[in-house]
Amino acid sequence: MGFVVSQAIISVTRLRVVEHLGEEALEVRELARRVGADPDALHRFLRLLVAEGLFVEQPPGVFATTPLGALLHEDVPGSLRHFAALMDNEAYQAWSAALHSLRTGEPAFDVVFGKPMFDWLGERPDASSAFNAAQAGLVTLRLLPLVERDWSGVGTVVDVGGGNGRLLGALLSRHEHLRGVLFDLPHVVREAERSVGGPRDRLRVVGGDFFSAVPSGGDVYVLAQILHDWDDDRAVRILRRCAEAMTPDSRLLILEQVVPEGPQPHPAKMLDLHMLVLLGGRERTESEWGRLLERGGFRVAAIDRSARSSLIEARPTGG
Ligand SMILES: C[S@@+](CC[C@H](N)C(=O)[O-])C[C@H]1O[C@@H](n2cnc3c(N)ncnc32)[C@H](O)[C@@H]1O
C-alpha cells in the first residue's frame, strides 16, 4: 500500500498544507478552512503523514510541519514540491501498466502515452517545465559531492543533459573561475535561457541531441542522472559522443546511484524500476558501471559514495 502514502503526500501538497501552516501550529478545523479541505478527512490524511514523519500532532487535533515535511514548501531551497507532483501525473499513470514492463522489459510509459517520455515531454511545454522544475528540486541532493571537489586547474565544465541549469549555475556561483556550457534538448535550453540562475557571463547555453554530438572543448564533462534514463546500448552511445568531444586530459563526472550488490534495501533499487517503467533505463552496480564505461571508451578513476548520489570519476581510454 505504498501508493497510499505517496498519494496522501501528493494530495496535501496540492492543497498547499505546508505553505498554509508555515511556522505555525494550527487546529485542524482552521487548517481545513484555510486550504479548502474536509476537516475530518484532513485529520485522517495528516494522521498518516504524522506516522511518516512529515507533520506532528501536539496537542491532539493541532498540527505543525516537521523539517522533513517543510521540504514540500514551494519556497525552501531544494523544494521537493515539484518532485511530489511529478510522482503523480504521468509517472503514476505509467506505473498502472507496470506489468507490461515486467513481461517485456520495455517502458510502460510508451504503452500508456503512445511514445517515449522525452518525445512526449517535447510536445507539452507545461509538462516539460514541471519535469525540469522537479529535477531542479533534486539538484540539492546531487550537488554536494560536486561543489565540494577541488576545481583548481579546471577551466570549462560541460553539463550534458543539464536540464534548466540549476546544477551548473550553483557550481559556477561557488567557483568563480569556472566557465560553463549547459547542453540539453533544444526545447529545454530555450526555457533554460529564460530561467537559468548563476553567473550568465560565464555560462553558454547550447541545444542539441547527445546521441549525435556534444559540445567539445570542456575540461570536465558532467552527466548527472542521465545514463540511468537509458539501456546499455544507448548509454554507450552517449558516452562515446562525450569521449569524442573530450581531450585525453578531460575528465567525466557521473552523478548517479550505485546499486549495492547485496540484498539490503536501497533507494536505488526503487529508482531502478522507476527508470524501467518510465524510460526503459536502469540503475547499475559498481561492476555494471565498470563494464558500461569500458564499452563507452572510459575507465573508472574513483567513486565517491559519501552522498546520496555517488560521484563516479572516469577518464577516456583513448582510441
Ligand atoms: C533526469 S533529467 C536530468 C537533468 C539534470 N542533469 C539534473 O541532474 O537534474 C535528464 C535530462 O536529459 C535530457 N535529455 C533527454 N534526451 C536528450 C537528448 N537526446 N539530448 C540531450 N539531452 C537530452 C532531458 O531533457 C533532461 O534534462
The ligand as an ORCA input file, in Angstrom:
! r2SCAN-3c Opt
* xyz 0 1
  C      16.726     13.049    -15.489
  S      16.995     14.573    -16.337
  C      18.485     15.121    -15.537
  C      18.664     16.609    -15.606
  C      19.874     17.185    -14.869
  N      21.138     16.651    -15.357
  C      19.777     17.003    -13.371
  O      20.662     16.403    -12.769
  O      18.775     17.460    -12.788
  C      17.537     14.051    -17.958
  C      17.851     15.186    -18.921
  O      18.273     14.623    -20.193
  C      17.783     15.470    -21.226
  N      17.764     14.747    -22.496
  C      16.956     13.702    -22.840
  N      17.226     13.298    -24.098
  C      18.224     14.102    -24.574
  C      18.948     14.157    -25.803
  N      18.678     13.299    -26.793
  N      19.925     15.093    -25.939
  C      20.197     15.971    -24.927
  N      19.547     15.957    -23.710
  C      18.572     15.036    -23.552
  C      16.400     15.838    -20.701
  O      15.863     16.952    -21.375
  C      16.670     16.079    -19.221
  O      17.002     17.416    -18.955
*
